[in-house]
Amino acid sequence: MLGLPDVADAAGGGEALASATAPDAAGRVTLDLPAESEDVAFARPTGLGADAEVLAPEGLRARFREHARGLATLYGAESVDQR
């Protein structure tokens, strides 16, 4: 399984960790992960799969949503949430 060091360089990882919130009840943290472009911001966290959720910007979140729908279709998911 990939983790933050796999999707961020040392400087970006340090910034991300500095911005991290305390874990919520489910153990999830929210952080800002800097990236030089939306393409990089899409490519790096994709390897984290369902272990990461993109919250913003909305355009990037929509790109991940479409990617997830494509994977669900490819792998024969019973239903795909159309949110």
ABEGO torsion letter per residue (X at the ends): XBBAAAABBAAAAAAAAAABBBBBAAGBBBBBBBBABAAAAAAAAAAAEAABBBAOBAAAAAAAAAAAAAAAAAAGBABBBAX
